[in-house]
Structure formats: C-alpha cells, structure tokens
Amino acid sequence: MRLNWKTFVLSFLVILVLFPFIYMVLLSLATDWRFPDLMPNYIGLKNWKTILNSETGLLESFFQSLFISLSVGIVSTFSGFFISRSVYYHPKRKYLNLLTYFPYILAPVVFAACLSFFFIKMGLFGNIGGVIIAQFLIGFPYAMIFFSSFWNKKIRHYEDLVATLGGNRRQTFIKVLLPLAKSMLLICFFQTFLISWFEYGLTSIIGIGKVQTLTIKVFLFIKESNNYYGALSCCLLIFPPVVLLYLNKRYVFKNLV
Amino acid sequence: MNSKTSNIGILFFILIGVIPFAAAFIYALLYSFGILGVFNDGFTLKFWESVFSSGEFLSSFGYSALIALVSTVLSVSGALWITLKFKESLDKRFLSFVMYLPLAIPGVVAGFFTFQLLSRGGFFARLSYQLGLISEARQFPDLVNDTYAIGIILAFITMVMPFFVLLFLNVYKNERLEDLGVLAQSLGAKKNQVTTKVFLPILLKKTSILIVLYFIFLLGAYEIPLILGQESPQMLSVLIIREIKQFDLSQISEGYVVAVIYTIVVSISAILLFLPKKGIAHET
C-alpha cells in the first residue's frame, strides 16, 4: 500500500517535470490552437520549416546565441581559472573573495542598466562585442567563485613539488595544474555557457534589440502573441542545455557544498 | 609564487571584477543625486525624497521580498519533503536524469510556459472548460498578472525546487545522513526524531548560504515578473528598468535611486554572508 502511494506521487512528479518539455514541443508543432480546444487541430512541422526561412531569423539567432555563449563560456572559464590563482593565494584572499560576490548576486539587468552609459561611451552598445563583454562581466565572478575551492594547500604543495624537481611555471600549468583541473574547467565552461545562453535582461539592455539572441526572440514572439514561434524558440533554447546537463550532471553539485 | 605574475592577476581581477561594479554603482549614485543626467543641474535630494514619498518603491520592495520569501520557503520545504520521502527512488538512473531536466529551463521559458498554462486562454482554462467547470474563458480565475503573484510564485517554485532537491540529495549522500540516522535510531531515537533532530538540521545548515542566495536572486528576478507580473506594484528589477528606460527623461533619476538602494541591500547581504568571521579558521 505504502509502495503504491509513493509510486503514484513519484510518477506524478516525473510527469510534472516532463510536461513543460512535451507541451513546448506540442505548441511548436501546432497552428491555430485556440480556446477551448484541449489538443491542437494541426500537428506538423510547418512551424519548424520556418526555421530555415530567413524571414524569422531564428536560425540566425540560434547561431548568434551559440557564438556569444561559447565566447563567454571559454573566456570566463580560462580567465577565471588563471586569475583566481592570484586571488586565492593572496594574503587578503578572504576580502578579495567578498568583492567577487558583489557583481555575482546583483541582478544582471540592473547591473547592465547602470553600466550602459560606459558601454555607449566605448561604442559597445547594440553590438555582439558589447553583449559578450557584458555577459563576461557576470560570467567571470561565477568562474572566480567556482575555482575558489581548487586553489587549496594540496595544489600549492604540488606546485612546490614541481618547482623543487626543476619544473618551470609553464610546465607546472601544462603538466600539472590543467590536467588536475580538467573536470572543473569543463563544468565551469558548461555553467558559464548556460549563464550566457539563458541571459535575457542584460542582453536586452546592452544589445538594445539589435543583438537578437534566442531569449530576445522568445520575448519578441511573446509581445507579438505568436505562441507557436515562441514555443519553437523555447525548444531551441532548452534542448542544447538538456544535452549539456546530461553530459555533466554528475559533476554539477560536486563543488557547491 | 612569482609576485609579478600574482600582481598582474590581481590587477586583472580588479579591472574585470571590481571596477565595473564600482563604476556602475558610482554612476547610479551620481545620477540619483542629480549630479549626472541630461536634465539634471546639480546636487539635489529631491529624487530620493520623491522615491520615498511616493511609496511605490517601498511597496515594490515589500512585494518583491514577500514573493521571494514565499517562493523560497515553499521550494525548500517541498524539496526537503521530496528528498526525505523519495531519496532511494531518486537515485535510480532514469529518475536521477529526469530530476536534472528542470535546470535546463531558463526564466524566460518558465515565464512563457506558466503563462501558457495558467492564463485565461491557457491549458488549465481549456481543461476546466472541457470538464464543465467553466463555460467561457473569462470565468477562469486570474492566475497570471494577478495581485497575489500566483503565477510568479509557481514559476519560481518550478525553477528553484528541483535545484534544491538535487542539492539536498547531494548533501544527504556527502554527509552520510543515512549512517547518522541508523546511529541515532540505535541510540533510541524514533523515526520522527531522526528527521527533525538529525536530517533537517544538517540539511538546512549545510545549505543555508545557498538558500539565502536564492532568496536574493529571486528578489532581483526580472524575466518571470516581466511576463507574469502586474502593473503595480511591480517587482524591483522590473520597476528599476521601467523607471530608467522610460521616455520621461526627468524621471530617470528616480530609477537610479531605486537601483542604488537595491545595490546597497544586496551588497550588505553579501557582506553578511561572505565576510570572513573572526575566530573561524579557513583552510585554503
């Protein structure tokens, strides 16, 4: 009896989790699905074919988002890794660590609104370069915090050992530190990629609608009340992260607690 | 360690991690006092007075804090219940992957999906019609863009609760709570006491900083309140952007006042959470 109750609740939870994905796919395949119909009258690939149509620019947005997120992920991960070494070996590391949290917990959209003046002055407003730099400013603190646990006494002892055995700094990084940090670098890249991939508020402020990432497209379709294209954009937005999560799920929580 | 390399690292850290935040804050502060801005002509406190006298900021702040608090409490409570009731089942291969899926849903999709489900023309309204509970769409209750922020809270829970389930499961394993529970029971503790005196205190203590961080993140959330929120009061980030991006340029300073107050609140929270405590040794 007890087992049945638990199985029922668990099945309900699984349906609850899968429902958004199923609903979004169904909505993206539908046209003319109006109240009070519970199921759409048409289910087919008509909307998906429009991805190839340059008129909506969804495919272009997908690749633009991919380019921005890959850039932010790679730059944030490597700069965070190398710079965090200086910060977390510093005698005042506890205070420097505190400073990394300020931009991390501030709402990105508010951060962008306050920074927009400087982006205008530097000619970074309304272009991809500006959006990448702005997103990097929120991806970088994440990477710094992420690597804070890596630079511990054990790693320092390894570095000292390499130096004692005659290894130079380049060899220390290439032969010891990077191999040791391989899995963390990968996870950090996934996480910063996702931060960028999911970002809307900051992108809308710095990109001023000219840089149309997928999240911006979803909002545009919501404003136009075009639910079908909105759902289609949502599908493009959520399925790449599903693949990434599958690849790195076992590591996601490793360094959180 | 080579001190020259270290100094370059610190310099880059300050350039990327500190200066942009400081510059953004100082700019907003100067704008809020009328020192910067096209229509401003020198230092004044009128924008600060106006923000506090209008009451919109305070109601928005209270509204945001309440929504964030309710969402966090419900998410954490639900996640604790799921973790403690289904921990063995959630370890299975298929379920362990399914539990990760909600992490792939960004705020903008959660907002859009919640709107599709709960609006008057949405899925649940259609279901209610088919079940004969309503005869037309307008009879369906307001669950999005509503006064009680039901849509916002549900969307927040959808996003936050799965994260906490996974987090608690991880803590449960890492802290070997199963073994501690067996030990407590062998010492005479009842099942209920094991949960309330062993499991809950450890789970909550180990994750307390992340719980507070999530409250702060929800306080400043933007996409979901933008899609599912009402006109007034609005959540903080939505209010700030509305004020800063409005056409009436003379009102922009008030937006920066709210941005400054929000930044100060968030910064104080960061200091309270992460400032090194005296007497606590950190091994690094």
Interface residues (C-beta under 8 A of the other chain):
Chain A: K6 V9 L10 L13 V14 V17 L18 P20 F21 Y23 M24 L27 R34 F35 P36 D37 L38 S79 F82 I83 R85 S86 V87 Y88 Y89 H90 R93 K94 Y95 L96 N97 L98 L99 T100 Y101 F102 P103 I105 L106 A107 P108 V109 V110 F111 A113 C114 L115 F117 F118 F136 L137 F140 P141 M144 W151 N152 K153 E159 R169 W197 F198 Y200 G201 I205 T215 V218 F219 I222 N227 G230 A231 C234 L237 I238 F239 P241 V242 L244 L245 Y246 K249 V252 F253 L256 V257
Chain B: M1 N2 T5 S6 N7 I8 G9 I10 F12 F13 I16 G17 V18 P20 F21 A23 A24 F25 Y27 A28 I82 K85 F86 S89 L95 S96 F97 V98 M99 Y100 L101 P102 L103 A104 I105 P106 G107 V108 V109 A110 F112 F113 F115 Q116 L117 R120 G121 F123 A125 R126 L127 Y129 Q130 A137 T158 P162 L166 L167 N170 V171 N174 K206 T207 L210 L213 I216 F217 G220 A221 Y222 E223 I227 L236 S237 I240 I241 I244 K245 G255 Y256 A259 Y262 T263 V266 S267 S269 A270 I271 L273 F274 L275 P276 H282 E283 T284
